[in-house]
Amino acid sequence: MASITRRMLLGSSASLGLPLSAQTTWVVQFDPASVPTMYADEQGQARGIYPALVAAAFARLGEPLQAGTLPFRRLVNELREGRSLAGAVIRTPEREAFADFSHPYFSEALTVLTQGERAPGMPNWAALKRGRIGVIRGWSYGPGFEAARQTQELRTEEVTSDLNNLLMLLRKRLDAVLITELGARYLQLRHPELQALAPAFRLNANDIHLAVPRGQPGGPQLLERFNSAVAALRRSGELERLAEQALQQAATRG
């Protein structure tokens, strides 16, 4: 597999297809539309919690980094083709066929959000089966939940955005909403009226990894060093501080 995941930067753009000996910068792609964890700003630059944490780890290593954004399917294809690293992906058996992964550097929890006064009465799956649950069209929420959906044990209503789901919950058109904890915090910071909604319980959590194309020269060594850098950032408290700072920046952007 021809490797072009390290590229020589020329001005503000990357020169593609250079021999490995001339490649000096790791190119890492992030999803442009997953606020607040990763998104593209007005200039198209990668922003959010995951780009901030990956950049901090690379800076600690002294490794040059070019963080870009691509729609998620293209991002995975670039990883498969050996064209770039993926900055924030879930490790799956399918992806293990063409990529090597760091240790998890973040865990993204999925929570069940309800009206504040209803939270004590919805502590488990049995309670969910009695309510109308808002989900995002096209998303997967874990094997247990999806199996229950297939057998119609759960009544779900598909909506196009988390904000729409939470507004429907606030107006009591839904009984519960599935959303990431970070997504809920972000929207509650931007829309104070949503703070009346409260988490009932966690559904599951997904570990987030840096992924390097399998066979990438220097890739395994980079991942080992990245793991060590993340561990040091976590011990110092810097990882948590950077995540909170990036969340606040996302919530206050125009």
MOZI-V360419 format. One record per pair of residues at least 12 apart in sequence whose ideal C-beta (glycine too) atoms are under 7 Angstrom apart, sorted by the first residue. I is the first residue (numbers start at 1). J is the second residue. If there is no record, write none. Layout:
i=I j=J
i=I j=J
This chain:
i=1 j=82
i=1 j=213
i=1 j=215
i=2 j=82
i=3 j=20
i=3 j=82
i=3 j=216
i=3 j=217
i=4 j=16
i=4 j=17
i=4 j=82
i=4 j=83
i=5 j=26
i=5 j=27
i=5 j=82
i=5 j=83
i=5 j=84
i=5 j=85
i=5 j=213
i=5 j=216
i=6 j=20
i=6 j=23
i=6 j=24
i=6 j=25
i=6 j=26
i=7 j=23
i=7 j=25
i=7 j=27
i=7 j=66
i=8 j=22
i=8 j=23
i=8 j=24
i=8 j=25
i=9 j=25
i=9 j=66
i=14 j=27
i=14 j=66
i=20 j=217
i=24 j=64
i=25 j=64
i=25 j=65
i=25 j=66
i=26 j=63
i=26 j=64
i=26 j=65
i=26 j=85
i=27 j=66
i=27 j=68
i=27 j=84
i=27 j=85
i=28 j=54
i=28 j=65
i=28 j=67
i=28 j=84
i=28 j=85
i=28 j=87
i=29 j=68
i=29 j=69
i=29 j=70
i=29 j=75
i=29 j=78
i=29 j=84
i=29 j=86
i=29 j=87
i=30 j=46
i=30 j=50
i=30 j=51
i=30 j=67
i=30 j=69
i=30 j=87
i=30 j=88
i=31 j=69
i=31 j=72
i=31 j=75
i=32 j=69
i=32 j=71
i=35 j=48
i=35 j=186
i=35 j=250
i=36 j=48
i=36 j=49
i=36 j=182
i=36 j=186
i=36 j=246
i=36 j=247
i=36 j=250
i=36 j=251
i=37 j=49
i=37 j=50
i=37 j=88
i=37 j=108
i=37 j=182
i=38 j=50
i=38 j=51
i=38 j=88
i=40 j=69
i=44 j=69
i=46 j=67
i=46 j=68
i=46 j=69
i=48 j=246
i=48 j=250
i=49 j=182
i=49 j=243
i=49 j=246
i=49 j=247
i=50 j=87
i=50 j=88
i=50 j=106
i=50 j=208
i=51 j=67
i=51 j=87
i=52 j=242
i=52 j=246
i=53 j=105
i=53 j=106
i=53 j=239
i=53 j=242
i=53 j=243
i=54 j=87
i=54 j=210
i=55 j=67
i=56 j=233
i=56 j=238
i=56 j=242
i=57 j=226
i=57 j=229
i=57 j=230
i=57 j=233
i=60 j=229
i=60 j=232
i=60 j=233
i=61 j=225
i=61 j=226
i=61 j=229
i=67 j=87
i=79 j=99
i=79 j=211
i=79 j=213
i=80 j=98
i=82 j=213
i=82 j=216
i=85 j=210
i=85 j=211
i=85 j=212
i=86 j=211
i=87 j=210
i=88 j=208
i=89 j=209
i=89 j=211
i=90 j=206
i=90 j=207
i=90 j=208
i=91 j=207
i=91 j=209
i=95 j=211
i=98 j=213
i=98 j=214
i=99 j=211
i=99 j=212
i=99 j=213
i=99 j=214
i=100 j=212
i=100 j=214
i=100 j=219
i=100 j=220
i=100 j=223
i=101 j=209
i=101 j=211
i=102 j=209
i=102 j=210
i=102 j=223
i=102 j=226
i=102 j=227
i=103 j=227
i=104 j=207
i=104 j=208
i=104 j=209
i=105 j=208
i=105 j=210
i=105 j=230
i=106 j=208
i=107 j=205
i=107 j=207
i=107 j=208
i=108 j=180
i=108 j=182
i=108 j=205
i=108 j=206
i=108 j=208
i=109 j=180
i=109 j=181
i=109 j=202
i=109 j=205
i=110 j=141
i=110 j=178
i=110 j=180
i=110 j=202
i=110 j=203
i=110 j=204
i=110 j=205
i=111 j=179
i=111 j=181
i=111 j=184
i=111 j=199
i=111 j=202
i=111 j=203
i=112 j=128
i=112 j=176
i=112 j=178
i=112 j=199
i=112 j=200
i=112 j=201
i=112 j=203
i=113 j=169
i=113 j=176
i=113 j=177
i=113 j=179
i=113 j=184
i=113 j=197
i=113 j=199
i=114 j=175
i=114 j=176
i=114 j=197
i=114 j=198
i=114 j=200
i=115 j=169
i=115 j=172
i=115 j=197
i=116 j=196
i=116 j=197
i=116 j=198
i=119 j=198
i=119 j=200
i=122 j=176
i=122 j=200
i=123 j=200
i=123 j=201
i=128 j=154
i=128 j=176
i=129 j=153
i=129 j=154
i=131 j=175
i=131 j=176
i=132 j=155
i=132 j=157
i=132 j=174
i=132 j=175
i=133 j=154
i=133 j=155
i=133 j=156
i=133 j=174
i=133 j=175
i=133 j=176
i=133 j=178
i=134 j=157
i=134 j=159
i=134 j=165
i=134 j=168
i=134 j=169
i=134 j=174
i=134 j=177
i=135 j=156
i=135 j=158
i=135 j=178
i=136 j=159
i=136 j=162
i=137 j=158
i=137 j=159
i=137 j=160
i=141 j=178
i=141 j=203
i=142 j=203
i=142 j=204
i=145 j=203
i=157 j=174
i=162 j=179
i=162 j=183
i=162 j=187
i=163 j=187
i=165 j=177
i=165 j=179
i=166 j=187
i=166 j=194
i=166 j=197
i=169 j=197
i=170 j=193
i=170 j=194
i=170 j=196
i=170 j=197
i=176 j=200
i=178 j=203
i=182 j=247
i=185 j=247
i=186 j=247
i=186 j=250
i=186 j=251
i=189 j=251
i=190 j=251
i=210 j=223
i=210 j=226
